Amino acid sequence: MKIQPDDLLLVIDVQNDFCPGGALGVADGDAVVPVVNRLAQRFNHVVLTQDWHPAGHSSFATSHPGSAPFSFITMPYGPQTLWPDHCIQGTAGAAFHPQLATDKAELVIRKGFRAAIDSYSAFFENDRTTPTGLAGYLRERGFRRVVMAGLATDYCVQYSALDARRLGFETTVVLSGCRAIDLAGSLAAATAAMRQAGVTLVDDIA
């Protein structure tokens, strides 16, 4: 694809806790940083998302005595994976990776700050109805195509890409700039779901 002047790069959750050594480290997660940095230099417009949980968030396994990380519970809004405590507001784990180039970011969308509900997508909380405000921002700015990279392919990237398509944005995911958690085949399922929704998947942008 050819990058257009009004295309937007959406960088998903490239934070310390999602990189190797972090509380919810994605294998090889830090490998996305040079790819994202290279892409950011080529886009006129960049937006970052940041997972931003209060301590004791309802998606943490520690908030449900007897529950193990990566198990599932039913929340009022539906099934919820329970995670290790991660990306707690103001901690080093919630900070962006130190090598991530953030200087071109025109907006940082923080998500997951409501204690009772998790938030994978850059556009909606996990109830699928509570908006983050990103869609309104993109529409007011006149953006029509969103290119995504970040962590993790099968969770926050996938949810963001599916919502972007549902909201009518042209959507591309750069796979070399993503890494997956891949729980029980979740990467294959995410890839299939994105393709079916009309998300363009590319290995890289030359």
C-alpha positions in Angstrom: 0.0 0.0 0.0 1.0 3.6 -0.5 0.8 5.8 2.5 -1.4 8.9 1.9 -1.0 12.3 3.6 -4.3 11.8 5.5 -3.7 8.2 6.6 -3.3 7.7 10.4 -1.0 5.3 12.2 -2.7 3.9 15.4 -0.1 2.4 17.7 -1.7 -0.1 20.2 -0.4 -0.5 23.7 3.4 -0.7 23.2 3.9 -0.6 27.0 6.5 -2.1 29.3 4.1 -4.6 30.8 3.3 -6.1 27.4 7.0 -6.5 26.5 9.3 -9.3 27.6 9.9 -9.0 31.4 6.6 -7.2 31.9 3.7 -8.4 34.0 1.9 -9.6 30.9 4.8 -9.8 28.5 4.1 -10.9 24.9 6.8 -13.1 23.4 9.1 -10.9 21.3 6.8 -8.0 22.0 9.6 -5.5 22.0 10.4 -6.4 18.4 7.5 -4.2 17.3 9.3 -1.1 18.5 11.7 -0.5 15.6 8.9 -1.3 13.1 6.5 1.1 14.7 9.2 3.8 14.9 10.0 3.4 11.2 6.3 3.6 10.3 5.8 6.6 12.5 8.4 8.6 10.6 6.4 8.0 7.4 3.0 9.1 8.6 1.8 12.6 9.1 -0.6 11.6 11.8 0.0 9.2 14.8 -2.2 8.2 17.7 -1.1 6.0 20.6 -3.3 3.9 22.9 -2.3 3.1 26.5 -3.8 0.5 28.8 -4.4 2.4 32.1 -5.9 0.3 34.8 -6.6 1.3 38.4 -5.2 -1.0 41.1 -7.6 -3.9 41.8 -9.2 -3.7 38.3 -12.0 -6.3 37.8 -10.1 -8.0 34.9 -7.2 -8.9 37.3 -7.2 -12.5 38.5 -6.1 -11.2 41.9 -9.5 -9.4 42.2 -11.3 -12.8 42.1 -10.0 -15.0 44.9 -9.3 -18.6 43.8 -9.1 -17.6 40.1 -5.9 -18.1 38.1 -4.5 -15.8 35.4 -5.8 -16.6 31.9 -8.9 -18.3 33.3 -12.4 -17.0 32.3 -15.3 -15.5 34.2 -18.6 -14.1 33.2 -19.0 -10.3 33.7 -22.2 -8.3 33.3 -21.0 -7.5 29.8 -20.0 -11.1 28.8 -17.0 -13.4 29.0 -13.8 -12.0 30.5 -10.3 -13.4 30.5 -8.6 -12.8 33.9 -5.1 -11.3 33.5 -2.1 -10.8 35.8 -2.1 -7.3 37.3 -0.7 -5.1 34.6 -0.5 -1.5 33.3 -1.5 0.0 36.6 -1.9 3.7 36.4 1.3 5.6 37.1 3.6 2.6 37.3 6.6 1.8 35.2 4.8 -1.2 33.7 2.1 1.2 32.3 4.7 3.5 30.6 5.4 3.3 26.9 8.5 1.2 26.0 11.5 3.5 26.5 12.6 3.1 22.9 9.2 3.9 21.4 9.2 7.1 19.5 6.2 9.1 20.8 7.1 12.6 19.7 4.8 12.5 16.6 1.8 11.4 18.6 -1.1 13.9 18.2 -3.3 12.0 20.7 -2.9 9.4 23.5 -6.1 7.4 24.2 -6.1 5.8 27.6 -8.4 2.8 28.1 -9.3 0.4 30.8 -9.5 3.0 33.5 -13.1 2.1 34.5 -12.6 -0.4 37.3 -15.7 -2.5 36.5 -15.0 -3.1 32.8 -12.0 -4.1 30.7 -11.1 -2.4 27.4 -9.3 -4.1 24.6 -10.4 -1.9 21.7 -9.1 1.6 21.0 -12.7 2.5 20.2 -14.9 0.8 22.8 -14.9 -0.7 26.2 -15.6 -4.5 26.4 -19.3 -3.9 26.7 -19.0 -2.9 23.0 -21.1 0.3 23.6 -19.1 2.6 25.9 -16.9 4.7 23.5 -13.4 5.9 24.1 -14.0 9.0 21.9 -11.5 7.9 19.3 -14.0 7.5 16.5 -15.3 11.0 17.0 -11.8 12.4 17.0 -11.0 10.6 13.7 -14.2 11.8 12.1 -13.7 15.4 13.2 -10.1 15.3 11.8 -11.4 13.8 8.5 -9.4 10.6 8.7 -10.8 7.7 6.7 -8.0 5.1 6.7 -6.3 3.8 9.8 -3.2 1.7 9.8 -2.5 -0.3 13.0 0.5 -1.9 14.7 1.2 -2.9 18.3 0.3 -5.4 21.0 -1.3 -7.8 21.0 -2.4 -9.0 17.6 -5.1 -11.3 18.9 -6.5 -9.0 21.6 -6.2 -5.2 21.5 -5.1 -5.0 17.9 -7.8 -7.3 16.7 -10.6 -5.6 18.7 -9.5 -2.2 17.5 -9.3 -3.3 13.9 -12.8 -4.9 14.0 -14.3 -1.8 15.6 -12.6 0.4 13.0 -14.2 -1.5 10.2 -17.5 -1.6 12.0 -17.4 2.2 12.2 -16.7 2.5 8.5 -12.9 3.2 8.5 -10.6 1.6 6.0 -8.3 -0.5 8.2 -4.9 -2.1 7.6 -2.9 -4.1 10.2 0.9 -4.3 9.7 1.7 -7.8 11.0 5.5 -7.2 11.3 4.6 -4.5 13.8 2.5 -6.8 15.9 3.0 -9.8 18.2 0.4 -12.1 19.7 -0.4 -13.7 23.1 -1.9 -16.7 21.2 -4.0 -18.4 23.9 -5.6 -21.6 22.6 -5.4 -20.7 19.0 -6.4 -17.0 19.5 -4.0 -15.7 16.8 -5.4 -17.9 14.0 -9.0 -17.0 15.1 -8.1 -13.3 15.2 -6.5 -13.3 11.8 -9.5 -15.0 10.3 -12.0 -12.6 12.0 -10.1 -9.6 10.7 -9.9 -10.8 7.2 -13.6 -11.7 7.2 -14.4 -8.2 8.5 -12.5 -6.6 5.6 -9.4 -5.6 7.4 -6.3 -5.6 5.1 -3.5 -7.6 6.6 0.0 -6.8 5.3 3.4 -8.0 6.4 5.0 -4.6 6.1 4.7 -1.3 4.3 7.7 -0.9 1.9 
